[in-house]
Amino acid sequence: MQSDYAIPTLAFVALAILSVAADWRRHRRREADRAAGRAGWMPWPLLSILSLIAAAYCAALWVKGN
């Protein structure tokens, strides 16, 4: 039987990949986008760090098993 921590671990890894990609896209925006107010407010680096910490915790519980 598969562990209950497999799906949360993979979800947090996917969230980390999404946040890194979104942060990369945010840094590539032109200055005209920022001047028009389309820069966004989401703290992508913080989200990626927190999701990686949560993924590591869930992966540790997944490896440990029951």
CYANA upper distance limits for C-alpha pairs under 8 A (distance plus 0.5 A):
  2 GLN  CA      6 ALA  CA      7.81
  3 SER  CA     62 TRP  CA      6.61
  3 SER  CA     65 GLY  CA      7.30
  4 ASP  CA      8 PRO  CA      8.44
  4 ASP  CA     62 TRP  CA      7.94
  5 TYR  CA      9 THR  CA      6.56
  5 TYR  CA     58 CYS  CA      6.25
  5 TYR  CA     59 ALA  CA      7.49
  5 TYR  CA     61 LEU  CA      7.20
  5 TYR  CA     62 TRP  CA      5.64
  6 ALA  CA     10 LEU  CA      6.78
  6 ALA  CA     58 CYS  CA      8.15
  6 ALA  CA     59 ALA  CA      7.86
  6 ALA  CA     62 TRP  CA      6.79
  7 ILE  CA     11 ALA  CA      6.52
  8 PRO  CA     12 PHE  CA      6.58
  8 PRO  CA     55 ALA  CA      7.90
  8 PRO  CA     58 CYS  CA      7.29
  9 THR  CA     13 VAL  CA      6.76
  9 THR  CA     54 ALA  CA      8.14
  9 THR  CA     55 ALA  CA      5.33
  9 THR  CA     56 ALA  CA      8.01
  9 THR  CA     58 CYS  CA      5.80
  9 THR  CA     59 ALA  CA      6.26
 10 LEU  CA     14 ALA  CA      6.62
 10 LEU  CA     55 ALA  CA      7.88
 11 ALA  CA     15 LEU  CA      6.66
 12 PHE  CA     16 ALA  CA      6.63
 12 PHE  CA     51 SER  CA      5.80
 12 PHE  CA     52 LEU  CA      7.24
 12 PHE  CA     54 ALA  CA      7.16
 12 PHE  CA     55 ALA  CA      5.63
 13 VAL  CA     17 ILE  CA      6.77
 13 VAL  CA     51 SER  CA      7.44
 13 VAL  CA     52 LEU  CA      7.09
 13 VAL  CA     55 ALA  CA      6.51
 14 ALA  CA     18 LEU  CA      6.63
 15 LEU  CA     19 SER  CA      6.59
 15 LEU  CA     48 SER  CA      7.77
 15 LEU  CA     51 SER  CA      7.05
 16 ALA  CA     20 VAL  CA      6.68
 16 ALA  CA     47 LEU  CA      7.77
 16 ALA  CA     48 SER  CA      5.13
 16 ALA  CA     49 ILE  CA      8.02
 16 ALA  CA     51 SER  CA      6.03
 16 ALA  CA     52 LEU  CA      6.64
 17 ILE  CA     21 ALA  CA      6.71
 17 ILE  CA     48 SER  CA      8.08
 18 LEU  CA     22 ALA  CA      6.59
 19 SER  CA     23 ASP  CA      6.53
 19 SER  CA     44 TRP  CA      5.87
 19 SER  CA     45 PRO  CA      7.70
 19 SER  CA     47 LEU  CA      7.08
 19 SER  CA     48 SER  CA      5.97
 20 VAL  CA     24 TRP  CA      6.65
 20 VAL  CA     44 TRP  CA      7.45
 20 VAL  CA     45 PRO  CA      7.67
 20 VAL  CA     48 SER  CA      6.87
 21 ALA  CA     25 ARG  CA      6.68
 22 ALA  CA     26 ARG  CA      6.59
 22 ALA  CA     44 TRP  CA      7.43
 23 ASP  CA     27 HIS  CA      6.77
 23 ASP  CA     44 TRP  CA      6.02
 23 ASP  CA     45 PRO  CA      7.38
 24 TRP  CA     28 ARG  CA      6.95
 25 ARG  CA     29 ARG  CA      7.15
 26 ARG  CA     39 ALA  CA      7.66
 29 ARG  CA     33 ASP  CA      6.95
 29 ARG  CA     34 ARG  CA      7.99
 29 ARG  CA     39 ALA  CA      8.34
 30 ARG  CA     34 ARG  CA      7.37
 31 GLU  CA     35 ALA  CA      6.72
 32 ALA  CA     36 ALA  CA      6.70
 33 ASP  CA     37 GLY  CA      7.02
 33 ASP  CA     38 ARG  CA      5.92
 33 ASP  CA     39 ALA  CA      6.97
 34 ARG  CA     38 ARG  CA      6.04
 34 ARG  CA     39 ALA  CA      5.43
 43 PRO  CA     47 LEU  CA      6.81
 44 TRP  CA     48 SER  CA      6.59
 45 PRO  CA     49 ILE  CA      6.76
 46 LEU  CA     50 LEU  CA      6.64
 47 LEU  CA     51 SER  CA      6.51
 48 SER  CA     52 LEU  CA      6.60
 49 ILE  CA     53 ILE  CA      6.75
 50 LEU  CA     54 ALA  CA      6.67
 51 SER  CA     55 ALA  CA      6.46
 52 LEU  CA     56 ALA  CA      6.57
 53 ILE  CA     57 TYR  CA      6.73
 54 ALA  CA     58 CYS  CA      6.64
 55 ALA  CA     59 ALA  CA      6.41
 56 ALA  CA     60 ALA  CA      6.59
 57 TYR  CA     61 LEU  CA      6.89
 58 CYS  CA     62 TRP  CA      6.50
 59 ALA  CA     63 VAL  CA      6.58
 60 ALA  CA     64 LYS  CA      6.57
 61 LEU  CA     65 GLY  CA      6.68
